[in-house]
Amino acid sequence: QVQLVESGGGLVQPGGSLRLSCAASGTVVSLSAMGWYRQAAGKQREWVAGISTWGSPNYADSVKGRFTIFRDNAKITMYLQMNSLKPEDSAVYYCKLETPRGIVYWGTGTLVTVSS
């Protein structure tokens, strides 16, 4: 069983930064790909960034160059460093994990609001 808990969301002004964390529990975590998704009000959930077991990152075009995803397998935690935030980045951000067998787990989300 895997549990994911996000933290680090909040209110930030445009141009500001936030770092989201996703703390995971479960022995399979270090073997699993992980990622961040977001869902803005009235919109579908969208993929933001992903990171492989060995740390190879990928980003949606909308965040490339501004967001950085990384993981600490020793702490079983994944992070999303968000810089140069824009109002359109406002959303609930979710952590996702997919085990080597294809089982998917989601966190409960953390709210990011970018507003002046």
C-alpha positions as CSV (number, residue, x, y, z in Angstrom):
1,Q,0.0,0.0,0.0
2,V,1.3,3.5,-0.9
3,Q,0.2,6.8,0.7
4,L,1.0,10.2,-0.8
5,V,0.8,13.4,1.1
6,E,1.4,16.8,-0.7
7,S,2.4,20.0,1.1
8,G,3.8,23.4,0.3
9,G,0.8,25.0,-1.5
10,G,-0.4,28.5,-0.7
11,L,-0.9,32.0,-1.9
12,V,1.9,33.7,-3.9
13,Q,2.2,36.8,-6.0
14,P,2.8,36.6,-9.7
15,G,6.5,36.1,-10.3
16,G,7.0,34.4,-7.0
17,S,8.1,30.9,-6.1
18,L,6.8,27.8,-4.2
19,R,8.2,24.4,-3.5
20,L,5.7,21.5,-3.3
21,S,6.5,18.3,-1.6
22,C,5.0,14.8,-2.0
23,A,5.9,12.5,0.9
24,A,5.4,8.9,0.1
25,S,5.2,5.8,2.2
26,G,5.6,2.2,0.9
27,T,8.6,0.0,0.0
28,V,7.8,0.2,-3.7
29,V,8.2,4.0,-4.0
30,S,11.8,4.1,-4.9
31,L,11.0,1.7,-7.9
32,S,8.2,3.8,-9.2
33,A,7.7,6.7,-11.6
34,M,6.2,9.7,-10.1
35,G,4.6,13.0,-11.3
36,W,2.7,16.1,-10.7
37,Y,-0.7,17.0,-12.1
38,R,-2.9,20.0,-11.6
39,Q,-6.5,20.8,-11.9
40,A,-7.8,24.4,-12.1
41,A,-11.4,25.3,-11.3
42,G,-13.7,24.1,-14.0
43,K,-11.0,22.4,-16.0
44,Q,-9.7,18.9,-16.5
45,R,-6.7,17.6,-14.6
46,E,-3.5,18.0,-16.6
47,W,-0.1,16.6,-16.4
48,V,2.6,19.1,-15.2
49,A,5.8,17.1,-14.8
50,G,7.1,13.6,-14.4
51,I,10.2,11.9,-13.1
52,S,11.4,8.4,-13.7
53,T,12.8,6.0,-11.1
54,W,16.3,7.0,-11.9
55,G,15.5,10.7,-11.9
56,S,15.0,11.6,-15.5
57,P,12.5,14.5,-15.7
58,N,9.9,15.6,-18.2
59,Y,7.8,18.8,-18.3
60,A,4.7,20.1,-19.9
61,D,5.5,22.9,-22.3
62,S,3.5,25.4,-20.2
63,V,5.9,25.0,-17.3
64,K,9.2,24.1,-19.0
65,G,12.0,26.4,-17.9
66,R,10.0,27.6,-14.8
67,F,9.4,24.4,-12.9
68,T,11.8,21.7,-11.7
69,I,10.9,18.2,-10.5
70,F,13.2,16.2,-8.5
71,R,13.1,13.3,-6.0
72,D,15.0,12.2,-2.9
73,N,14.7,8.4,-2.8
74,A,16.3,8.2,0.6
75,K,13.6,10.5,2.0
76,I,11.0,8.9,-0.3
77,T,9.9,12.4,-1.3
78,M,9.3,14.1,-4.6
79,Y,9.4,17.9,-5.1
80,L,8.2,20.5,-7.5
81,Q,10.1,23.8,-7.5
82,M,7.9,26.4,-9.1
83,N,9.4,29.7,-10.1
84,S,8.1,32.7,-12.1
85,L,4.6,31.7,-11.2
86,K,1.7,33.0,-13.2
87,P,-2.0,33.4,-12.4
88,E,-2.7,30.5,-14.8
89,D,-0.6,28.2,-12.6
90,S,-3.3,28.5,-9.9
91,A,-4.7,25.0,-9.3
92,V,-4.9,22.1,-7.0
93,Y,-1.7,20.2,-7.5
94,Y,-1.7,16.4,-7.2
95,C,1.1,13.9,-6.7
96,K,0.9,10.7,-8.7
97,L,2.8,7.4,-8.4
98,E,2.8,4.4,-10.7
99,T,4.3,1.2,-9.5
100,P,6.3,-1.1,-11.8
101,R,3.1,-3.2,-12.1
102,G,1.1,-0.3,-13.3
103,I,-0.9,0.4,-10.1
104,V,-1.6,4.1,-9.7
105,Y,-1.8,6.1,-6.5
106,W,-2.9,9.7,-6.1
107,G,-2.4,12.2,-3.2
108,T,-5.2,14.4,-2.0
109,G,-3.8,17.6,-3.4
110,T,-2.5,21.0,-2.3
111,L,-3.9,24.3,-3.5
112,V,-1.7,26.9,-5.2
113,T,-3.1,30.3,-5.8
114,V,-1.1,32.9,-7.8
115,S,-2.6,36.3,-7.3
116,S,-1.7,39.9,-6.5
